[in-house]
Every structure is written in structure tokens, then in C-alpha cells.
Amino acid sequence: MTTCHYPPQRILLGPGPSNVEPRVLQAMLKPILGYMDPVYLQCLDHIQRLLRAVFETENRVTFSMSGTGGAGMEACLANLIEEGEEVVVCVNGFFGQRAAEIAARWGARVIRVEADWGQPIDMQKLWEAYRNSSARIVVMVHAETSTGMRQPIEQLNLLRDVRDAILIVDSVTSLGAHSVGIDRNGIDASYSCSQKGIGAPPGLSPVTFSERALEKIRGRKAPPKSWYLDVALIDKYWSSDRVYHHTSPALMNYALCEALEIILEEGLENRWARHERNSRAFVAGVEAMGLEMLVAPEHRLWTLNAVRIPPGIDDARVRSRLLQEHNIEIGAGLGALKGRIWRVGLMGSGSTENNVILLLETLRRVLESEGFKPGC
């Protein structure tokens, strides 16, 4: 027998995936149904209703893409971008950078509005870049997974004072744990993932599109170059037309459905409050040890906490010891922050008081044995 047969049960406190509730795992034991089975189609309709509630939207076109969050990102960009048009992309971390790269691959002339990793985008700088361009599309990351920084997307719709804007927001590390407020904030398209704040296994990407976004898609000069990610084609399957597009992953959607049910049973505001409370407790403990956070308090995510690695401490060795000796996973820094931060995820069912206490105590002991003196 191999490790594939008996994988260890880890405490997942990295940038994702997060641990899932037993109910969600149990849901994946349900019988597989055909993608046109009326009972399965009723399940998909229910998932749409649940996703609208969690996204805080009335958008009709709201469903789960088959694929990880990257598939959702690519779908939003591939459908809304036409060859040669200017697109403004906010870049202040690894995933803003990825959005800029994908937009360029789909033929956009990308106008980057940048900030240092861990710092928020200057909204005045964004406003000026948009005003001085011909762009209609603006892409922003709400929750930058590489830095633990939360961007105030509430200000994005001010760009419509310049001209009509199509606003695309990455909610991969915020949906299900922070308020995204799609309708309230005037967001036209957003993509997320199943394995973070939502609390399901990886493999699906919830997306939502406003009527404004759909009008732009319908007005394209040519169809999107990606057949598989063509939102109009996928919508024909999820809508009452029920036109076959691909074999829908039944077990993954059962899991997503159960995870969304759990979110709404807890209540959105209660869930947001739980994530905030546990993040603040973790930060207080980290700072009491003498460690520092990367992001200023007013811009910190509750789901992803970026802790600066103290001088003289071996990043990989600490993470390896947490994993091998204590079964706890935390994440490394990416890109410009590689070797400079640890990324600690407290999201979904993993955002608990017990996990905060466990990680703080275990990290303190490991750091002490590595020569760091907590509180100094």
C-alpha cells in the first residue's frame, strides 16, 4: 500500500486548502448521477441560490465552474476581454500579477496600477490611470493571498464617474469569510474557489456575472477563444435550457452544496465575525511573541495572516518542523516575499479558537528551539 491509500490527517493552516467539515466529506459519498438527471439538475439550481446568497447578489448567471480558482479567473478575463482593448489591472501581489499575465495572453493591452506587495492600491492613482485610458475593464484582487492584504473594493464603483466600467474582482480568499457585497459594491464579475472560506475541497470555482458584464460578452465581435470557458455556453447548461456542455463533477458539487448550506446555517454575519475574532486573537498572540505582521491593521485579511519571519530563523526548517513533528501546515511566501513571511490561513472550519491556541503554542516552542527568544 502507498501513501495514496493512507494520507495523514493534517491541520491545514496554510493559504488553502483548508480542512473541511465531516458533513462535507460525507456529502461526497452520495451516488453519482448523470449530468442531465432531473434530481441532479435540482441540486445545481439549489447551488445557484446558495451562491447568490454568499456572493450577496441577485445575478442570474451565478454558478460553479469546473476547475480551481484559476479557471474562474481565466473565465472572467477570457469572456470579457477582446483582442487589443485596454484593461486596467491592479497589481500589489502574486495574484494581481497573475491576472495581468492572463489578461495579456488574451490580447489585452494591460495598464498596470501597482503598489508594493502588502500595500493597498492607491485609489487616486487608479482613478487617474482609468481616466487617462480607453479601458472599460478594471481588475482588482479583494483578498491578496500572497500578502494577507484586503483591498477596499467598496471604492471601485467611483470609477463610473469617469465612464461606464466593468469591474472584475478576485474573491478567492474572501468569499465565505469576508463580506464581498457584489451588488452593493457594483461588481460586475467575480470568481472564487471552493477550498478556502467556503470550506469544500478544491476543484470548483464559483463565479458570478452582472447583466452589465453579460451585455459586454454578448456584444463581442467574436466568441471567446476558449470553448471550455465560454460563459454563454456554460450558462446554457446551468439555465433552464439544459444544453450539454461538459460532464459536471457531481461529487464536487454535492460537497459545495453542503459547505454552502453550513455557511448559511451559521449566518453570514456570524461567520464573518468568527473569522475576524480568530484572526485578531492570532495577531495578538504573534505580536506578544515579538513577531510582526506584514500588513497594516486596517488592511489585514481575516482569512490569511502574513507573519514576518524574524532575522536568523530558517523559513523552510520551521515550516518543515511544524508539518513533520506537529502535523500543522502553514504556507511560505511567494515571489518577492519568498523567505520573508509565513502565510497562516484561518478560514472556513479551520478558523477556530482551538487552532489559534494550538498554532501559537506550537510555533512558540519551535521558534524557541531554533534560537528565537519570544517577547524580545
Protein Blocks (a to p, Z undefined) as FASTA:
>chain_A
ZZklmccddddfbebdcdddfklmmmmmpccddfkbfklmmmmmmmmmmmmmmnopabfb
gcddeddfklmmmmmmmmmpcghiacddddfbfklmmmmmmmmmnopacddddddehiac
dfklmmmmmmmpcbfbdcddfbafknopacdfklmmmmmmmpccdddddfklmgopacfk
lmlnopabdcddfklmnopaehiacddddfklmmmmmmpmbdcfblklmmklmmmmmmmn
opafbdcdfklmmmmmmmmmmmmmnopklmmmmmmmmmmmmmmmmmmnopacfbdfklcc
fkbccddddehiafklmmmmmmmmnopacdddehjlgokaccdddehjllcfklmmmmmm
mmmmmmmmnopaghZZ
